[in-house]
């Protein structure tokens, strides 16, 4: 099995969120050309081909998936209206 290099803590992590496409791009250092490996669940690991170093992560639909998950855990409930009492 081929090995990948996962460097120690990177000093500069850059990110960009494309709201229209709902895609989050995370780069370790300056963004560079890379090969993408889909590891499932809408997550793509970006690998620099020569050094086999992981240089970034792309997350597809993070907002919509998070909201869907929260909606499943916390279903919306409406407060019951209390009748207005008059004397």
Residue pairs with C-beta under 8 A, 6 or more apart in sequence:
2 52
3 52
4 47
4 52
4 53
4 54
5 51
5 52
5 53
5 54
6 53
6 54
7 28
7 53
7 54
10 28
10 29
12 28
12 29
12 30
13 26
13 27
13 28
14 26
14 27
14 29
14 30
14 31
15 24
15 25
15 26
15 27
16 24
16 25
17 23
17 24
17 25
18 24
18 25
19 63
22 60
22 61
22 62
22 63
22 64
23 58
23 59
23 60
23 61
23 62
24 58
24 59
24 62
25 31
25 56
25 58
26 56
26 57
26 58
26 59
27 46
27 55
27 56
28 54
28 55
28 56
29 55
31 56
32 48
32 55
33 48
34 46
34 47
34 48
34 49
34 55
34 56
35 46
35 47
35 49
36 44
36 45
36 46
36 47
36 58
37 44
37 45
37 46
37 47
38 44
39 45
42 59
42 60
42 61
42 62
42 65
43 57
43 58
43 59
43 60
44 57
44 58
44 59
44 60
45 54
45 56
45 57
46 54
46 55
46 56
46 57
46 58
47 53
47 54
47 55
48 55
